Amino acid sequence: MDFTIPENLKLMVETVRRFVKQDLEPVSQQVEEEDFIPEELVRKMRELGLFGLSIPQEYGGLDIGALGECLVYEELSKTNACFRTRIGTNNGIGSQGIVMDGTKEQKEKYLPRIASGEWTSCFALSEPEAGSDAANIQTTAELKGDHWALNGLKHFITNGDVADMAVVFAVTDRKKRARGGITAFIVEKTFPGFYVGAIERKMGMRGSHTSELIFDNCLVPKENVVGGEPNVGRGFATAMKTLDKGRLTMGACALGAAQKLLELSVGYAKQRVQFGKPIAEFQAIQFMLADMATQIYASRQMLYHAAWLRDTKGTSVIKEASMVKVYCTEMANRVADMAVQVFGGMGYMKDLPVERFYRDLRLTRIYEGTSEIQRLVIARELLKE
Ligand SMILES: Cc1cc2nc3c(=O)[nH]c(=O)nc-3n(C[C@H](O)[C@H](O)[C@H](O)COP(=O)(O)OP(=O)(O)OC[C@H]3O[C@@H](n4cnc5c(N)ncnc54)[C@H](O)[C@@H]3O)c2cc1C
């Protein structure tokens, strides 16, 4: 086993660490209050290539592999989570369907724009009646001449309001549904009949918006079926593959946030004095710090190992990726809870970032497949073996 991080990835991580420290962290609180990321910062993210971490180099991306992506996300997640989410859809759910299943023409047309960050992409699967049960989507697509007419409502779409395009899933055969009746479409925001609906009000993740997307006889050219004509009806597989691929990075985000919370907690415990001594001298506090550090250590090993398996062996890591997602996100939620406890009343105040991490991390157990769905995937894979 060799856990040495390759030099090129170390350099990338260093660059991101500097960017977080110098550019993102100083405005993190402002972004939280204004619920908006300044355009200047998005421009810097583009310059650093952060929108194209997972896009093949022939289409202008950095293609730094699963481990590289995880390392970058880990660093980026040590500050306000909205920054990572801003680049997240381009690297993950908004692009991978095209990377894996798109035609050559689709890749040539869309991936360079996604990789450079010139365009923001998003992923539109969830609907009011179809969350975990994604096969129950009601949005339909009907072939009318050279176009598909899409009708329906998507909700909870990350970056929906800033997206220039969306990978949208719609029913093309009601009888077949997930078994050959759902199709993936690339929909540009300028296509007639495509509207951004309400921006949803959330518990956290301020600075990152989720919105409804409305399709009202939205006309999508035939050539925008992901993968072209032969892939009509194969969209559900594209959606599931896309979500599978994102699970490791979600673990990395949780890990980075947990690491930051540990560092903040150690610092606070050393300087907060009660009963005449720093609270770090109380064993109750020490045990919380020890539990945080131990669980972070365990999470990091499983994350890096699964990423290494994917990069070097090309192994299918469906089971491991779900294990990483469920373990790391639940670990980070426990760490956030302990961090609030170590900070006492200050952990509950908006003056410090701990309460923001606590709220933002709650989401990681819900989106891109809830913890319960991850456990179903793990069990299914186990029982198949
Ligand atoms: C902030 C945010 C951003 C999001 N971004 C996107 C996005 O960009 N694109 C997109 O398409 N979607 C997005 N989503 C949707 C997200 O993926 C869903 O919220 C998630 O899949 C859960 O679906 P649901 O909310 O409908 O919950 P439900 O599916 O209704 O689940 C409710 C509860 O029931 C449990 N449950 C459901 N089925 C089972 C089962 N078979 N066995 C055991 N337990 C079960 C769930 O685990 C959960 O605890 C986002 C959601 C949020 C909150």
PDBQT file of the ligand as one rigid body, heavy atoms in Angstrom, charges set to zero:
ROOT
HETATM    1  C1  LIG A 401     -30.248  21.580  -0.966  1.00  0.00    +0.000 C 
HETATM    2  C2  LIG A 401     -30.594  20.472  -1.898  1.00  0.00    +0.000 A 
HETATM    3  C3  LIG A 401     -30.003  20.408  -3.140  1.00  0.00    +0.000 A 
HETATM    4  C4  LIG A 401     -30.372  19.416  -4.049  1.00  0.00    +0.000 A 
HETATM    5  N1  LIG A 401     -29.839  19.415  -5.319  1.00  0.00    +0.000 NA
HETATM    6  C5  LIG A 401     -30.364  18.576  -6.256  1.00  0.00    +0.000 A 
HETATM    7  C6  LIG A 401     -29.971  18.686  -7.637  1.00  0.00    +0.000 A 
HETATM    8  O1  LIG A 401     -29.103  19.480  -8.000  1.00  0.00    +0.000 OA
HETATM    9  N2  LIG A 401     -30.590  17.897  -8.550  1.00  0.00    +0.000 N 
HETATM   10  C7  LIG A 401     -31.546  16.988  -8.192  1.00  0.00    +0.000 A 
HETATM   11  O2  LIG A 401     -32.071  16.300  -9.077  1.00  0.00    +0.000 OA
HETATM   12  N3  LIG A 401     -31.923  16.841  -6.894  1.00  0.00    +0.000 NA
HETATM   13  C8  LIG A 401     -31.369  17.623  -5.924  1.00  0.00    +0.000 A 
HETATM   14  N4  LIG A 401     -31.766  17.524  -4.616  1.00  0.00    +0.000 N 
HETATM   15  C9  LIG A 401     -32.773  16.519  -4.259  1.00  0.00    +0.000 C 
HETATM   16  C10 LIG A 401     -32.210  15.405  -3.393  1.00  0.00    +0.000 C 
HETATM   17  O3  LIG A 401     -31.437  14.537  -4.160  1.00  0.00    +0.000 OA
HETATM   18  C11 LIG A 401     -33.414  14.725  -2.694  1.00  0.00    +0.000 C 
HETATM   19  O4  LIG A 401     -33.865  15.636  -1.710  1.00  0.00    +0.000 OA
HETATM   20  C12 LIG A 401     -33.045  13.389  -2.087  1.00  0.00    +0.000 C 
HETATM   21  O5  LIG A 401     -32.764  12.441  -3.073  1.00  0.00    +0.000 OA
HETATM   22  C13 LIG A 401     -34.160  12.867  -1.187  1.00  0.00    +0.000 C 
HETATM   23  O6  LIG A 401     -35.401  12.931  -1.814  1.00  0.00    +0.000 OA
HETATM   24  P1  LIG A 401     -36.630  13.617  -1.071  1.00  0.00    +0.000 P 
HETATM   25  O7  LIG A 401     -36.185  14.932  -0.575  1.00  0.00    +0.000 OA
HETATM   26  O8  LIG A 401     -37.779  13.607  -1.991  1.00  0.00    +0.000 OA
HETATM   27  O9  LIG A 401     -36.904  12.701   0.183  1.00  0.00    +0.000 OA
HETATM   28  P2  LIG A 401     -37.758  11.365   0.181  1.00  0.00    +0.000 P 
HETATM   29  O10 LIG A 401     -37.339  10.482  -0.931  1.00  0.00    +0.000 OA
HETATM   30  O11 LIG A 401     -39.186  11.714   0.307  1.00  0.00    +0.000 OA
HETATM   31  O12 LIG A 401     -37.269  10.694   1.537  1.00  0.00    +0.000 OA
HETATM   32  C14 LIG A 401     -37.804  11.000   2.819  1.00  0.00    +0.000 C 
HETATM   33  C15 LIG A 401     -37.217  10.000   3.813  1.00  0.00    +0.000 C 
HETATM   34  O13 LIG A 401     -37.607   8.666   3.459  1.00  0.00    +0.000 OA
HETATM   35  C16 LIG A 401     -36.455   7.849   3.314  1.00  0.00    +0.000 C 
HETATM   36  N5  LIG A 401     -36.698   6.841   2.283  1.00  0.00    +0.000 N 
HETATM   37  C17 LIG A 401     -37.184   7.028   1.029  1.00  0.00    +0.000 A 
HETATM   38  N6  LIG A 401     -37.229   5.863   0.374  1.00  0.00    +0.000 NA
HETATM   39  C18 LIG A 401     -36.758   4.922   1.219  1.00  0.00    +0.000 A 
HETATM   40  C19 LIG A 401     -36.536   3.508   1.130  1.00  0.00    +0.000 A 
HETATM   41  N7  LIG A 401     -36.802   2.807   0.018  1.00  0.00    +0.000 N 
HETATM   42  N8  LIG A 401     -36.028   2.854   2.210  1.00  0.00    +0.000 NA
HETATM   43  C20 LIG A 401     -35.728   3.542   3.336  1.00  0.00    +0.000 A 
HETATM   44  N9  LIG A 401     -35.909   4.864   3.477  1.00  0.00    +0.000 NA
HETATM   45  C21 LIG A 401     -36.408   5.550   2.434  1.00  0.00    +0.000 A 
HETATM   46  C22 LIG A 401     -35.347   8.813   2.917  1.00  0.00    +0.000 C 
HETATM   47  O14 LIG A 401     -34.063   8.271   3.163  1.00  0.00    +0.000 OA
HETATM   48  C23 LIG A 401     -35.692   9.994   3.820  1.00  0.00    +0.000 C 
HETATM   49  O15 LIG A 401     -35.211   9.747   5.101  1.00  0.00    +0.000 OA
HETATM   50  C24 LIG A 401     -31.345  18.457  -3.677  1.00  0.00    +0.000 A 
HETATM   51  C25 LIG A 401     -31.914  18.500  -2.391  1.00  0.00    +0.000 A 
HETATM   52  C26 LIG A 401     -31.557  19.489  -1.512  1.00  0.00    +0.000 A 
HETATM   53  C27 LIG A 401     -32.222  19.509  -0.156  1.00  0.00    +0.000 C 
ENDROOT
TORSDOF 0
